[in-house]
Amino acid sequence: MTLSINEVYNEDCLKGLDQLEPETVDLLLTDPPFGIDFHKMGSQYNRLQRELGRDYIEVQEQDYYDFTLQWLQSAWRAMKPTASGFIFSGWNRLGDILNAITEIGFRLVNHIIWKYQFGVFTKKKFVSSHYHILYITKLPEKNDRLRTFNRIPEYSSSPGKLYFEDVWRINRDYQKGGEKTPTRLPLAVTDKCVRIGSNEGDLVLEPFLGSGSVVLSCIQYNRHYVGFEISEPIFNIAKNRIKRVKEQLGEKTDNLESWLKKTKK
């Protein structure tokens, strides 16, 4: 299969990533599986096993490091020498991701905390109400000036000054009724990553498509994209969500398609 940009694929990312042309991706932006048994974890991360359902495909704990190493190595091959990435993680398998990042050769720029609204009540431990976002780059520190970091005023932590904190206070999405996916990232988060970490016309890679939030942010802000999702039911939810948003954009979608064709010339 020949991959095209601005497409999403119902395919295992471990196969899909190897089909990408080397050094073409500008930004990696993804929320990989957490690698934990949510039934045993109870209400951790607000992801109950019964809510995840049969369609959510998890990675076994004992396989998680090798799995992470494999997909990150493939992502490294696809990423430009100047590329950066945002990787979302819970705390349970965070060490595996950090170790894999170091082994492959990525440099950790920031360890961001995404603080969402109050989590599930617990009696004997602290309530989980955050995720981790690892901001990485292929660039060595001596060439850091080449890294894309757009200082967008609306994301500044101080009015009138361009200071950007590594704690993001953004509420999670709660899906009521209709089609659901277990790990939907709010657009406020994916928009922020896309806008700060890439430029118009850049190619954004999402190996674990989920509900498609990364792709929606790419469409909104004129980035190219390619994404993979192994679960067919979840892929179909993402595909329908992307289609609906394109239809809602109307004239803007037509303009975007014209713009995308121009950038390919």
C-alpha positions as a LaTeX table, in Angstrom:
\begin{tabular}{lrrr}
\hline
Residue & $x$ (\AA) & $y$ (\AA) & $z$ (\AA) \\
\hline
Met1 & 0.00 & 0.00 & 0.00 \\
Thr2 & 1.22 & 3.47 & $-0.90$ \\
Leu3 & 0.51 & 6.05 & 1.78 \\
Ser4 & $-0.88$ & 9.48 & 1.00 \\
Ile5 & $-0.77$ & 12.56 & 3.18 \\
Asn6 & $-4.00$ & 13.97 & 4.57 \\
Glu7 & $-5.33$ & 10.43 & 5.02 \\
Val8 & $-6.00$ & 8.18 & 7.99 \\
Tyr9 & $-5.56$ & 4.43 & 7.86 \\
Asn10 & $-7.19$ & 1.52 & 9.68 \\
Glu11 & $-3.88$ & $-0.22$ & 10.23 \\
Asp12 & $-1.42$ & $-1.22$ & 12.93 \\
Cys13 & 0.96 & 1.73 & 13.23 \\
Leu14 & 3.92 & $-0.68$ & 13.49 \\
Lys15 & 3.22 & $-1.61$ & 9.86 \\
Gly16 & 2.04 & 1.81 & 8.72 \\
Leu17 & 5.01 & 3.78 & 10.05 \\
Asp18 & 7.45 & 1.70 & 8.01 \\
Gln19 & 5.60 & 2.75 & 4.84 \\
Leu20 & 6.27 & 6.45 & 5.41 \\
Glu21 & 9.06 & 8.10 & 3.49 \\
Pro22 & 12.13 & 8.69 & 5.69 \\
Glu23 & 12.57 & 12.17 & 7.19 \\
Thr24 & 9.26 & 13.64 & 6.04 \\
Val25 & 7.43 & 14.28 & 9.32 \\
Asp26 & 7.71 & 17.67 & 11.05 \\
Leu27 & 5.75 & 16.91 & 14.24 \\
Leu28 & 4.87 & 13.71 & 16.09 \\
Leu29 & 1.71 & 14.16 & 18.17 \\
Thr30 & 0.16 & 11.10 & 19.79 \\
Asp31 & $-1.60$ & 9.50 & 22.75 \\
Pro32 & $-0.42$ & 5.85 & 22.73 \\
Pro33 & $-2.06$ & 3.01 & 24.70 \\
Phe34 & $-1.32$ & 3.14 & 28.42 \\
Gly35 & $-0.31$ & $-0.52$ & 28.75 \\
Ile36 & $-2.32$ & $-1.21$ & 31.92 \\
Asp37 & $-5.23$ & $-3.40$ & 32.95 \\
Phe38 & $-7.95$ & $-0.88$ & 33.69 \\
His39 & $-10.10$ & $-3.52$ & 35.36 \\
Lys40 & $-7.45$ & $-3.97$ & 38.05 \\
Met41 & $-6.78$ & $-0.24$ & 38.17 \\
Gly42 & $-10.41$ & 0.51 & 38.98 \\
Ser43 & $-11.17$ & 4.18 & 38.30 \\
Gln44 & $-7.63$ & 5.27 & 37.56 \\
Tyr45 & $-7.51$ & 7.91 & 34.81 \\
Asn46 & $-11.32$ & 7.84 & 34.62 \\
Arg47 & $-10.99$ & 4.89 & 32.21 \\
Leu48 & $-13.08$ & 2.01 & 33.55 \\
Gln49 & $-12.66$ & $-1.30$ & 31.73 \\
Arg50 & $-16.38$ & $-1.54$ & 31.02 \\
Glu51 & $-16.26$ & 1.90 & 29.39 \\
Leu52 & $-13.31$ & 0.97 & 27.20 \\
Gly53 & $-15.25$ & $-1.95$ & 25.70 \\
Arg54 & $-14.07$ & $-4.61$ & 23.28 \\
Asp55 & $-12.97$ & $-2.14$ & 20.62 \\
Tyr56 & $-10.12$ & $-0.60$ & 22.61 \\
Ile57 & $-6.88$ & $-2.52$ & 21.95 \\
Glu58 & $-4.39$ & $-2.34$ & 24.79 \\
Val59 & $-0.74$ & $-3.43$ & 25.02 \\
Gln60 & 0.23 & $-5.95$ & 27.68 \\
Glu61 & 2.32 & $-4.61$ & 30.54 \\
Gln62 & 5.17 & $-7.07$ & 29.93 \\
Asp63 & 5.34 & $-6.06$ & 26.25 \\
Tyr64 & 5.06 & $-2.32$ & 26.72 \\
Tyr65 & 8.70 & $-1.28$ & 26.64 \\
Asp66 & 9.51 & $-3.30$ & 23.51 \\
Phe67 & 6.34 & $-2.02$ & 21.87 \\
Thr68 & 7.24 & 1.58 & 22.72 \\
Leu69 & 10.79 & 1.14 & 21.50 \\
Gln70 & 9.58 & $-0.31$ & 18.20 \\
Trp71 & 7.05 & 2.37 & 17.29 \\
Leu72 & 9.33 & 5.21 & 18.43 \\
Gln73 & 12.21 & 3.85 & 16.33 \\
Ser74 & 9.90 & 3.83 & 13.29 \\
Ala75 & 8.73 & 7.34 & 14.12 \\
Trp76 & 12.36 & 8.50 & 14.41 \\
Arg77 & 13.04 & 7.18 & 10.91 \\
Ala78 & 10.03 & 9.07 & 9.51 \\
Met79 & 10.79 & 12.34 & 11.30 \\
Lys80 & 12.92 & 15.10 & 9.82 \\
Pro81 & 16.23 & 15.90 & 11.58 \\
Thr82 & 14.57 & 19.12 & 12.84 \\
Ala83 & 11.34 & 17.43 & 13.98 \\
Ser84 & 9.78 & 17.55 & 17.43 \\
Gly85 & 7.04 & 15.58 & 19.16 \\
Phe86 & 4.44 & 15.55 & 21.93 \\
Ile87 & 3.75 & 12.16 & 23.54 \\
Phe88 & 0.90 & 11.77 & 26.05 \\
Ser89 & 1.19 & 9.29 & 28.90 \\
Gly90 & $-0.27$ & 8.27 & 32.22 \\
Trp91 & 2.16 & 7.71 & 35.07 \\
Asn92 & 2.09 & 3.89 & 35.10 \\
Arg93 & 4.21 & 3.30 & 31.98 \\
Leu94 & 5.86 & 6.71 & 31.91 \\
Gly95 & 9.26 & 5.21 & 32.79 \\
Asp96 & 9.13 & 2.92 & 29.76 \\
Ile97 & 8.49 & 5.84 & 27.43 \\
Leu98 & 11.22 & 7.98 & 28.99 \\
Asn99 & 13.74 & 5.14 & 28.76 \\
Ala100 & 12.82 & 4.42 & 25.14 \\
Ile101 & 13.15 & 8.10 & 24.23 \\
Thr102 & 16.65 & 8.17 & 25.71 \\
Glu103 & 17.73 & 4.88 & 24.10 \\
Ile104 & 16.61 & 5.97 & 20.62 \\
Gly105 & 18.28 & 9.38 & 20.84 \\
Phe106 & 15.45 & 11.87 & 21.29 \\
Arg107 & 16.09 & 14.85 & 23.55 \\
Leu108 & 13.51 & 15.75 & 26.17 \\
Val109 & 12.78 & 19.48 & 25.91 \\
Asn110 & 9.98 & 19.67 & 28.51 \\
His111 & 8.00 & 17.38 & 30.74 \\
Ile112 & 4.57 & 19.01 & 30.61 \\
Ile113 & 1.77 & 18.33 & 33.07 \\
Trp114 & $-1.74$ & 18.54 & 31.67 \\
Lys115 & $-3.95$ & 19.32 & 34.68 \\
Tyr116 & $-7.60$ & 18.61 & 34.02 \\
Gln117 & $-10.66$ & 19.01 & 36.26 \\
Phe118 & $-10.97$ & 17.01 & 39.47 \\
Gly119 & $-10.71$ & 13.25 & 38.97 \\
Val120 & $-12.54$ & 10.30 & 40.53 \\
Phe121 & $-12.81$ & 10.43 & 44.32 \\
Thr122 & $-10.42$ & 8.13 & 46.24 \\
Lys123 & $-10.29$ & 7.43 & 49.99 \\
Lys124 & $-6.77$ & 6.09 & 50.53 \\
Lys125 & $-4.65$ & 7.87 & 47.94 \\
Phe126 & $-4.36$ & 11.14 & 46.06 \\
Val127 & $-6.81$ & 11.72 & 43.23 \\
Ser128 & $-5.36$ & 11.39 & 39.71 \\
Ser129 & $-6.18$ & 14.59 & 37.85 \\
His130 & $-3.35$ & 14.98 & 35.34 \\
Tyr131 & $-1.61$ & 13.43 & 32.36 \\
His132 & 2.00 & 13.73 & 31.27 \\
Ile133 & 3.03 & 15.24 & 27.92 \\
Leu134 & 6.63 & 14.64 & 26.88 \\
Tyr135 & 7.90 & 17.32 & 24.51 \\
Ile136 & 10.81 & 15.85 & 22.56 \\
Thr137 & 13.01 & 16.67 & 19.58 \\
Lys138 & 15.56 & 14.99 & 17.33 \\
Leu139 & 17.71 & 18.10 & 17.41 \\
Pro140 & 20.80 & 18.19 & 19.65 \\
Glu141 & 20.90 & 21.15 & 22.00 \\
Lys142 & 23.58 & 22.90 & 19.93 \\
Asn143 & 21.10 & 23.12 & 17.01 \\
Asp144 & 18.05 & 23.98 & 19.10 \\
Arg145 & 17.55 & 27.25 & 17.23 \\
Leu146 & 16.16 & 25.16 & 14.35 \\
Arg147 & 13.33 & 23.74 & 16.46 \\
Thr148 & 9.85 & 25.10 & 15.73 \\
Phe149 & 8.38 & 26.76 & 18.81 \\
Asn150 & 5.72 & 29.29 & 17.92 \\
Arg151 & 5.25 & 31.77 & 20.75 \\
Ile152 & 1.52 & 32.33 & 20.42 \\
Pro153 & 0.35 & 35.15 & 22.73 \\
Glu154 & $-2.95$ & 33.51 & 23.72 \\
Tyr155 & $-1.03$ & 30.64 & 25.33 \\
Ser156 & 1.19 & 32.92 & 27.38 \\
Ser157 & 1.07 & 32.53 & 31.14 \\
Ser158 & 1.56 & 36.26 & 31.77 \\
Pro159 & $-0.51$ & 39.03 & 30.12 \\
Gly160 & 1.65 & 41.09 & 27.79 \\
Lys161 & 4.62 & 38.72 & 28.13 \\
Leu162 & 5.48 & 35.61 & 26.14 \\
Tyr163 & 6.07 & 33.18 & 29.02 \\
Phe164 & 4.82 & 29.63 & 28.59 \\
Glu165 & 4.44 & 27.34 & 31.59 \\
Asp166 & 4.84 & 23.57 & 31.58 \\
Val167 & 1.57 & 23.05 & 33.46 \\
Trp168 & $-1.51$ & 23.24 & 31.22 \\
Arg169 & $-4.91$ & 23.61 & 32.90 \\
Ile170 & $-7.38$ & 22.32 & 30.33 \\
Asn171 & $-10.58$ & 20.41 & 31.07 \\
Arg172 & $-11.13$ & 16.97 & 29.62 \\
Asp173 & $-13.94$ & 16.19 & 27.21 \\
Tyr174 & $-16.87$ & 14.21 & 28.56 \\
Gln175 & $-18.77$ & 12.36 & 25.85 \\
Lys176 & $-22.50$ & 11.98 & 26.43 \\
Gly177 & $-24.44$ & 9.59 & 24.25 \\
Gly178 & $-23.78$ & 8.59 & 20.65 \\
Glu179 & $-20.48$ & 7.17 & 19.46 \\
Lys180 & $-17.73$ & 7.18 & 22.07 \\
Thr181 & $-14.03$ & 6.50 & 22.17 \\
Pro182 & $-12.23$ & 5.85 & 25.44 \\
Thr183 & $-9.35$ & 8.29 & 25.01 \\
Arg184 & $-10.58$ & 11.44 & 23.30 \\
Leu185 & $-8.17$ & 14.36 & 23.63 \\
Pro186 & $-9.84$ & 17.78 & 23.90 \\
Leu187 & $-9.19$ & 20.00 & 20.90 \\
Ala188 & $-7.88$ & 22.70 & 23.24 \\
Val189 & $-4.91$ & 20.41 & 23.94 \\
Thr190 & $-4.26$ & 19.18 & 20.40 \\
Asp191 & $-4.71$ & 22.70 & 18.98 \\
Lys192 & $-2.06$ & 23.99 & 21.37 \\
Cys193 & 0.44 & 21.29 & 20.43 \\
Val194 & $-0.15$ & 21.69 & 16.70 \\
Arg195 & 0.07 & 25.48 & 16.72 \\
Ile196 & 3.17 & 25.72 & 18.91 \\
Gly197 & 5.07 & 22.75 & 17.51 \\
Ser198 & 4.49 & 23.11 & 13.75 \\
Asn199 & 3.93 & 25.59 & 10.95 \\
Glu200 & 1.39 & 25.78 & 8.14 \\
Gly201 & 2.19 & 23.16 & 5.51 \\
Asp202 & 4.06 & 20.91 & 7.95 \\
Leu203 & 3.31 & 17.18 & 8.17 \\
Val204 & 1.97 & 15.91 & 11.51 \\
Leu205 & 2.10 & 12.21 & 12.39 \\
Glu206 & $-0.46$ & 10.52 & 14.68 \\
Pro207 & 0.35 & 6.78 & 15.07 \\
Phe208 & $-2.58$ & 6.17 & 17.47 \\
Leu209 & $-5.47$ & 8.04 & 15.88 \\
Gly210 & $-8.15$ & 7.31 & 18.47 \\
Ser211 & $-11.05$ & 9.72 & 18.03 \\
Gly212 & $-9.13$ & 11.90 & 15.55 \\
Ser213 & $-8.60$ & 15.07 & 17.59 \\
Val214 & $-5.06$ & 15.57 & 16.25 \\
Val215 & $-6.31$ & 15.41 & 12.67 \\
Leu216 & $-9.09$ & 17.90 & 13.40 \\
Ser217 & $-6.52$ & 20.36 & 14.76 \\
Cys218 & $-4.39$ & 19.84 & 11.66 \\
Ile219 & $-7.34$ & 20.59 & 9.38 \\
Gln220 & $-8.28$ & 23.67 & 11.38 \\
Tyr221 & $-4.75$ & 25.11 & 11.29 \\
Asn222 & $-3.65$ & 24.11 & 7.79 \\
Arg223 & $-1.23$ & 21.28 & 8.57 \\
His224 & $-0.83$ & 18.10 & 6.57 \\
Tyr225 & $-1.43$ & 14.88 & 8.48 \\
Val226 & $-1.24$ & 11.09 & 8.40 \\
Gly227 & $-2.71$ & 8.82 & 11.06 \\
Phe228 & $-3.16$ & 5.15 & 11.97 \\
Glu229 & $-5.70$ & 3.32 & 14.12 \\
Ile230 & $-5.69$ & $-0.46$ & 14.60 \\
Ser231 & $-9.26$ & $-0.79$ & 15.94 \\
Glu232 & $-11.78$ & $-0.71$ & 13.11 \\
Pro233 & $-14.77$ & 0.50 & 15.21 \\
Ile234 & $-12.71$ & 3.32 & 16.75 \\
Phe235 & $-11.26$ & 4.16 & 13.33 \\
Asn236 & $-14.77$ & 4.49 & 11.93 \\
Ile237 & $-15.75$ & 6.84 & 14.76 \\
Ala238 & $-12.71$ & 9.00 & 13.99 \\
Lys239 & $-13.40$ & 8.89 & 10.25 \\
Asn240 & $-17.00$ & 10.03 & 10.77 \\
Arg241 & $-15.91$ & 12.75 & 13.17 \\
Ile242 & $-13.38$ & 14.08 & 10.65 \\
Lys243 & $-15.99$ & 13.99 & 7.89 \\
Arg244 & $-18.52$ & 15.92 & 9.99 \\
Val245 & $-16.01$ & 18.63 & 10.88 \\
Lys246 & $-14.98$ & 19.04 & 7.25 \\
Glu247 & $-18.63$ & 19.44 & 6.30 \\
Gln248 & $-19.15$ & 21.99 & 9.08 \\
Leu249 & $-16.20$ & 24.02 & 7.86 \\
Gly250 & $-17.94$ & 24.37 & 4.51 \\
Glu251 & $-16.26$ & 27.06 & 2.43 \\
Lys252 & $-13.19$ & 26.97 & 4.63 \\
Thr253 & $-12.73$ & 23.28 & 3.77 \\
Asp254 & $-12.80$ & 24.12 & 0.06 \\
Asn255 & $-10.20$ & 26.81 & 0.61 \\
Leu256 & $-8.09$ & 24.40 & 2.63 \\
Glu257 & $-8.18$ & 21.78 & $-0.13$ \\
Ser258 & $-7.08$ & 24.39 & $-2.67$ \\
Trp259 & $-4.31$ & 25.48 & $-0.34$ \\
Leu260 & $-3.14$ & 21.90 & 0.16 \\
Lys261 & $-2.93$ & 21.36 & $-3.59$ \\
Lys262 & $-0.82$ & 24.48 & $-3.98$ \\
Thr263 & 1.63 & 23.37 & $-1.29$ \\
Lys264 & 2.23 & 20.07 & $-3.13$ \\
Lys265 & 3.48 & 21.85 & $-6.29$ \\
\hline
\end{tabular}
